[in-house]
Amino acid sequence: MERFVDVAPDVRLWTEETGAPDAPPLLLVMGAQASGLGWPDALVERLAARHRVIRYDHRDTGRSTWPFEERPYPLDALAEDAIAVLDALGVERAHVVGMSMGGMLTQLLIADRPERLLSATLIGTCALSGTPYTAPDGSRVPPADLPGIDPQLLELWARPVVDRGRDAEVERRVEHWRALGGELIPFDAAFARALEEGIIDHTGHHRTSTAHARADASGLDRTEGLAAATVPTLVISAPAEPVFPPPHPQHLAQVIRGARLTEIPGMGHALPPQVHTPLAEAILAHTGHR
């Protein structure tokens, strides 16, 4: 069921619910500049076998309001949007799964709004904490010294996005997914192309936005809040992750009180068909509804 909800003055977000209305709610929070349809239908359907799954378009993505150029907002406003979506849909508490930037937003909720979360699952993200990572040999590594983004991705991101039409934009996005997926799972270009075609059809245009990259990201450190967390948290480790490669997941699991770590074999910074079943099983085991 699709529905638009008002989350702030002149800001309306597209939402979709899948699964039994009386099932435990599970909110999916996507990454930067990513529509809620970035969560593939097949993965959503697996989760919806046990949950009332909610996915939505962030501001400046998909069918939601694109307000940044006229009314810039800080990045943490997107975490407030997640709570506003739950409010609008009458959800008091939910399991929350966040990927990439969505994982950062979920950390803000773990620290700031734990009363609204039943559990949290974090995928492809970094810790909002200044606590050093304790390596297996006992050495302490400052967060700033953890591995950086793959140079191939940085080079790709540095290229200006030029509108050469829908077809060219789809192919640009496909190549982006190729780089994000890593090298352990064979790349499925047809799957990536169908995903992006669907997102463009859903959005109604093929324009892109850099709003989330330009939003004020100051004040996101939650070192103390994560260390005192009460929300049951699962961290997904992806061995082929090119954005926040290991040991970022291990660091994240260390800084969040009580967090558990689960590896999805071959996974990178993407959700290809090969990871749908193991990822869904890991999430459902964590929420207690497998």
N, C-alpha and C positions, 0 to 999 in steps of 0.2 A: 504494500500500500504506500503510495507516494503522498507527500504532504509538504506544504511550505509553512515554515514557522518563523515568527518575528523574534529576533534575539537581541535587538538593539534598535534605537531610532533609525528608521530608513534602512535597516539591514534585515533581509529575509533569506533564510537558508532552505535549500531543498533537502528533504529527508525521505528515506524509504525504510519501511519495516517489512521483514520477511520472517516467517515462522509463526508459531501459535501465539496469539496475543497474551495468553496467560503463562507462557514459558518465562524462565528467568531472563531478564533483558541483558543484552550484550551490545555495547556501543563500539563501533569501529571508527578509529580516528586516523585518517590518511596523512601523508606527508605533504611537504611544501608544494604548492601549485598543483596539487593532485585532487581531482574530483573523487567523490565517494565511489565512483565506478572503478577506481583504481583497485578496489577490492574485487577480485574476479567473481563472477556469478557462481562458479562451481565451488569456490571456497565458502562463499556466503551460504550456499545451499547446504553444505556439510555442517556448518555451524548452526544453521536454522533447524536442523533435525532435533536439536536439544534446546535452542534458545530463541527468544524474540530478538532477532538481529536488526540493529539500527545502523545504517550508514548514511552519510550526509555529505554535501558539498560545503567545503570551507568558503568563507568570503573570498571573492575574486577567483572562484573556480566554478565550473559547471553552470548549473541553473541558478545558483545563489547570486545575491547582489555583488556587484564588482565596484566597491566604493573607494578603494585606496587612493586613486589619483585625486579625488576631490576631498576625501576625508581620511587621511592616513591614520593608522591605528598601530599600537604596539603589538608585538608577537603574542604576548600573554593574553591579549583580548581573544585569541582563538581558543585558549583554554576556557575562558568564560563562556564562549559560544557553545562548547561541548556541554557544559552544565545547563545552559539555556535550552539546548535541544532536549535534554532529559526533562527539564521542567515543562516544556511545551507538550511533551508526549506523556506527561503524567508518570514519569519514572522516578521513584524516590532514590533507589540505589541500583547500580548496574555493574556488571563485569565490563571492563574497558580494555580494548586492545589497540595499541598505538604503534604505528610504523614510521620510522624516520623522524621527521619533525613531529608527527603524531605521537611518537614515543616521548619526545621532550614535553609536549603538552600533557601527556598522561602523567609524567613525573611531577608536573606542577599540581595536578589533581591529587596525586598520592600525598604530596607534602601539604597542600593547602585545603583540600576538600575531601579528606579521607572518609568522612561520613556519607559521601555519595557513591563510594566505590565498594563493590563486593569483592572484586579482585582486579589485578592489573596484569597485562601481558605486554612486554616491550620488545619490539623488533627493529633491528637496523638503526640503532640510535646510540647516543653517547650520554654519559652521566652528567647531570647538572650539579656537579659536586667538585670541590677542590681537593677532596681526599685522595692521596696518592694510591696507586695500584700496587698491591703487594704481589710480586711475581712468585712463581713456584720456588725459586731459590732464596726467597726471603727478602730480596732487594725491594726498595720502594721507588716507584716510578711516578713522577709528577704527571698529572693529566696532560699537560702541554707536551710531554715527551712521548706520549702514546703515538702509534702509527698514524700518519696522515692519510688524506684522500689519495686514491690512485691517480698518478699523473695523467693517465689517459683520460680520466673523467675531468680533471681540471682543465685540460686542453680543450675538451669538448664543451665545457661550460663557458670557456672564454670566448668562444666563437659567437659573433652577433647573430641573433635570430632574425632572419630576413623573410618576409612573407612572399613566398613564391607560389602560393596556392595551396589548396587542401592536400593534394596528392603528395607534394613535396614535404609539407609539414608532417604528414603521417609517416613518411619515410625517415624524416629527421628524428621523430620520436621513437621509431623502431630501432634505429641505430643507438639511441640513448639507452633503450632497454637492453640492447646487446652488451653495452659497456657496463651497465648496472648489474647484469646477471652473473658476472664472474665467468670463470672458465671451467667449472667442474660439471655443470649441467649443460648438455647441448642446447644451443639457443634455438628457440622455436619462433622464427620470424612471423609465421602465419598467425600464431596466437597473439603476439605483440601487436600485429597489424589490426587484427579483429578487435582487440581491446581498445586501441586508440580510435579506430573508426567508430566504435560504439560511444566512446566518450565525446567525440566531436559531434555525432548525431544528437547525443543527449544535451550537450551544451548549446548547440545551434549555430556554432561558428568554430573556426579553427585558430582563432587568436590565442596568444599566450600572454601571461602576466608575470611580472617579476615582483609583485607586491610583497610576498612573504620573505623574499630575500632582502628587500629594502626596509621591512618593518623594524622598528626599534626592538632590539633583542637584549637590551640592558636589564639588569635586575633579575635574571633567571636562575641564579645560583640558589640551590636548595640543599646545600650540604647538611645542615642540621636537621631539616625536615625529613630528608631521605634516611638519615641515620636513625631517626626515631620513628620510622614508618610503622604503621599498624595494618596496612593493606597487604594481603597476601599477593606476592609479586613473582611472576615468572619472566625470566629473561631468555630470549631466544638467541642462541649462538649460531651464526651463519659462517661457515669456514671460508666461503668464497666472497665474503662481503668486501666491496671495494671502497665504500664510503667511511664506515667505522669498523675497520678490520679487527680481528682478535689482536690484542686482548681487550678491546673495548667492552664486549659483552661480559667478560670476566670482571672487569673493573666495575661495571654497572651492578653486577650481582653482589659485589663486595660492599658498595656504598649504600645499598638499600637494605635496611634491616630485614632479615629473614628471607631474602630473595633466593629463588632457586634458578638453576641454569639448565637449559635443555638445548642440545645441538640438533639442527635439522641438516642431515647430510647433503652436501653439495650446494646448499642455498647461498645466494648472493643477496643483493639489495633489490630483489624483485620477487614476484609471486607467480612463477611459471607453473604449469600443471603438475610437474614432478613433485612440488612441495606441498600441494594442497592437502593430500591425505595425511602425511606426517605432521604438518603444521596444525591442521584441524584436530587431530588426535591429541597433540600436546596441549592445545588450548582447552579442549573439552576435558581432558584429564585434570588440568589445573582448576577449571571452574567446578569440577565435581559432577559434570553432566555428560560424561562419555557413555 
